[in-house]
Amino acid sequence: MTVLHWIVGACLVGGLLSVALAALVALSAQPKHVPLLIGYAIGALLGAVFLNLLPEAFARADGSPMGAIVLGGILAFFTLEKLVLWRHCHEDACETHGAPAVEHDHGRSGLMILVGDTVHNFLDGILIAAAFLADIQLGIVTALAMIAHEIPQEIGDFLILLHSGFTRRQAVAFNLLSSLATLVGGVLAYFALHRLHGLVPPLLGIAAASMLYVSVADLIPGLHKRPELSVTVQQLVLIALGIGSIWLAGAFYGRH
């Protein structure tokens, strides 16, 4: 097998396997438990942002204004959410026009999570290709570590899509499409790795901005609808579990 074959195979298998394992966990949850498990999704997103994406982005910044990039990304996702909300409110009744509130958000947070996850998957493909170009064995180990690293975040993504109003079939289909960005990143990196290196820091910043915005602006406010002490403790535990799973996956990845 050539190096390109290894990269294509690792990106395809890695992306599909992480989505499949995450779907197995997330989709087995009872629908009534999905809003409760959003706490875990919030923790996974915040863990990915503050333990992985932002540290990596600032470490690779090399003079890039990472703070401005993340801030601009947050404002861009705010604008995107406004556009989606405006479109929904002109096609159907919604809470801003006096209709009763519903449990989901008409796909707004799901759409932004898919954008951020696609960017993140694209970057994973670049990193996998770089590892294979250095050494085949290093590439295999890196791909395996990335699968373990992605599963907790993918579980959170599935839960957010379900909470956002996506059906189970739609959640699987869109996550599979998003996972193909890993293959795109890997193949592009194989042919033009030296040109893509400069794009990695800003792309990391944009991915972090999307996850940070969704968790803080869309998901956390929903937790405040249940102010009971027992529910609050449960939410905190699930957030901590989400952060902890990302930390453990990152520790495993770091050892390789």
C-alpha positions in Angstrom: 0.0 0.0 0.0 1.2 3.5 -0.8 1.1 6.3 1.8 -1.9 7.8 0.1 -3.8 4.5 0.4 -3.0 4.4 4.2 -4.2 8.0 4.6 -7.4 7.4 2.7 -8.1 4.2 4.6 -7.3 5.7 8.0 -9.4 8.8 7.4 -12.4 6.7 6.2 -12.3 4.0 8.8 -11.5 6.4 11.6 -14.3 8.8 10.7 -16.9 6.1 10.2 -15.9 4.1 13.3 -16.0 7.1 15.6 -19.4 8.1 14.3 -20.7 4.6 14.6 -19.5 4.1 18.2 -20.8 7.5 19.2 -24.2 6.8 17.6 -24.4 3.4 19.4 -24.1 5.2 22.7 -26.1 8.3 22.0 -29.0 6.8 20.0 -29.6 4.1 22.6 -30.6 6.7 25.1 -34.4 7.1 25.7 -35.9 10.3 24.1 -37.0 11.5 27.6 -33.3 11.3 28.7 -31.9 13.4 25.9 -32.6 16.8 27.5 -31.0 15.5 30.7 -27.9 14.2 28.8 -27.4 17.7 27.3 -25.3 18.4 30.4 -22.8 15.7 29.2 -22.8 17.3 25.8 -22.0 20.7 27.3 -19.1 19.3 29.2 -17.8 17.5 26.1 -17.9 20.7 24.1 -16.3 22.9 26.8 -13.7 20.2 27.4 -12.9 20.0 23.7 -12.6 23.8 23.5 -10.6 24.6 26.6 -8.5 21.4 26.9 -7.7 20.7 23.3 -8.7 23.2 20.6 -7.7 26.6 22.1 -4.4 25.4 23.6 -3.5 23.8 20.3 -4.6 27.0 18.4 -2.6 29.3 20.5 0.4 27.0 20.5 0.4 27.0 16.7 -0.6 30.7 16.3 2.9 31.9 15.3 1.8 35.6 15.2 -1.8 35.0 14.2 -4.4 37.0 16.2 -6.1 34.0 17.8 -8.1 36.0 20.2 -9.6 38.1 17.4 -10.2 35.0 15.3 -12.2 33.3 18.1 -14.1 36.5 18.8 -14.9 36.9 15.1 -16.0 33.3 15.0 -18.4 33.8 17.9 -19.9 36.8 16.3 -20.2 35.0 12.9 -22.1 32.1 14.6 -24.3 34.6 16.4 -25.1 36.1 13.0 -25.7 32.6 11.5 -28.1 31.7 14.2 -30.0 35.0 13.7 -30.3 34.2 10.0 -31.6 30.7 10.7 -34.1 32.1 13.3 -35.2 34.8 10.9 -35.8 32.3 8.2 -37.8 30.0 10.5 -39.9 32.9 11.8 -40.8 34.0 8.3 -41.8 30.4 7.3 -43.6 29.4 10.5 -44.8 30.6 13.9 -42.1 30.8 16.6 -41.6 32.0 20.1 -40.5 35.5 19.0 -43.9 35.9 17.3 -45.9 34.9 20.3 -46.2 31.1 19.6 -45.7 28.7 22.5 -42.2 27.7 23.1 -41.1 24.2 22.1 -38.5 21.9 23.4 -36.1 22.0 20.5 -34.6 25.1 18.8 -35.5 24.3 15.2 -32.1 23.1 14.3 -30.1 26.2 15.1 -27.6 24.7 17.5 -27.4 21.5 15.5 -26.5 23.5 12.4 -23.7 25.3 14.1 -22.4 22.1 15.7 -22.2 20.5 12.3 -20.2 23.5 10.9 -17.7 23.3 13.8 -17.5 19.6 13.7 -16.8 19.6 9.9 -14.0 22.0 10.4 -12.6 19.9 13.3 -12.8 16.7 11.2 -11.0 18.5 8.3 -8.1 19.3 10.7 -8.0 15.8 12.0 -7.5 14.6 8.4 -4.5 17.0 8.0 -3.0 15.7 11.2 -3.4 12.1 10.2 -1.9 12.7 6.8 1.1 14.5 8.4 1.7 11.5 10.7 1.6 9.0 7.9 3.9 11.2 5.8 6.4 11.0 8.7 6.1 7.3 9.4 3.4 4.6 8.6 3.5 3.2 12.2 3.1 6.7 13.6 0.2 7.3 11.3 -1.6 4.2 12.4 -1.1 5.0 16.1 -2.3 8.6 15.5 -5.4 7.5 13.7 -6.3 5.1 16.5 -5.7 7.7 19.1 -7.9 10.2 17.1 -10.8 7.7 17.1 -10.6 7.4 20.9 -10.3 11.2 21.1 -13.3 11.9 18.9 -15.9 9.5 20.4 -16.8 11.5 23.5 -17.2 14.7 21.4 -19.2 12.8 18.8 -21.6 11.5 21.5 -22.2 15.1 22.6 -22.8 16.1 18.9 -25.4 13.4 18.5 -27.2 14.5 21.7 -27.2 18.1 20.6 -28.6 17.2 17.1 -31.4 15.2 18.8 -32.1 18.0 21.2 -32.1 20.5 18.3 -34.9 18.7 16.6 -33.1 16.4 14.2 -34.5 12.8 13.8 -32.2 9.9 14.6 -31.8 9.1 10.9 -30.9 12.8 10.2 -28.4 12.9 13.1 -26.6 9.8 11.7 -26.7 11.0 8.1 -25.4 14.5 8.9 -22.7 13.2 11.2 -21.5 10.7 8.5 -21.4 13.6 5.9 -19.4 15.7 8.4 -17.0 12.8 9.0 -16.1 12.8 5.3 -14.3 16.1 5.9 -11.6 14.0 7.6 -10.9 12.3 4.2 -10.9 15.7 2.4 -8.4 17.1 4.8 -6.2 14.0 4.6 -6.1 13.9 0.8 -5.5 17.7 0.5 -2.7 17.5 3.1 -1.0 14.7 1.2 -0.7 16.8 -1.9 -0.2 20.3 -0.3 0.7 19.9 3.4 3.1 22.8 3.3 0.4 25.1 2.1 -2.2 23.9 4.6 0.0 24.4 7.7 -0.8 28.1 7.8 -4.6 27.4 7.8 -4.5 25.1 10.9 -4.5 27.8 13.6 -7.4 29.9 12.3 -9.4 26.8 11.6 -8.8 25.6 15.1 -10.0 28.9 16.4 -13.2 28.8 14.2 -14.0 25.2 15.4 -13.5 26.3 19.0 -15.7 29.4 18.5 -18.6 27.3 17.2 -18.5 24.8 20.1 -18.1 27.6 22.7 -21.0 29.6 21.2 -23.4 26.6 21.1 -22.6 25.4 24.6 -22.8 28.9 26.2 -25.5 30.6 24.1 -27.8 27.8 23.2 -27.4 24.9 25.6 -26.5 26.2 29.1 -29.6 28.6 29.2 -31.8 25.6 28.8 -30.4 24.0 31.9 -31.7 27.0 34.0 -35.3 26.0 33.2 -34.9 23.3 35.9 -33.6 25.2 39.1 -34.3 22.4 41.5 -31.2 21.5 43.6 -31.3 17.8 42.7 -31.5 18.5 39.0 -28.8 21.2 39.3 -26.5 18.6 41.0 -27.3 16.1 38.3 -26.5 18.6 35.6 -23.1 19.5 37.2 -22.2 15.8 37.5 -23.0 15.3 33.8 -21.0 18.4 32.7 -18.1 17.1 34.8 -18.4 13.7 33.1 -18.3 15.3 29.7 -15.2 17.3 30.6 -13.6 14.3 32.2 -14.2 12.0 29.2 -12.5 14.6 26.9 -9.6 14.9 29.4 -9.1 11.1 29.5 -9.3 10.8 25.7 -6.7 13.7 25.4 -4.5 12.0 28.0 -4.6 8.8 25.9 -3.8 10.7 22.7 -1.0 12.6 24.5 0.7 9.3 25.4 1.0 8.5 21.7 
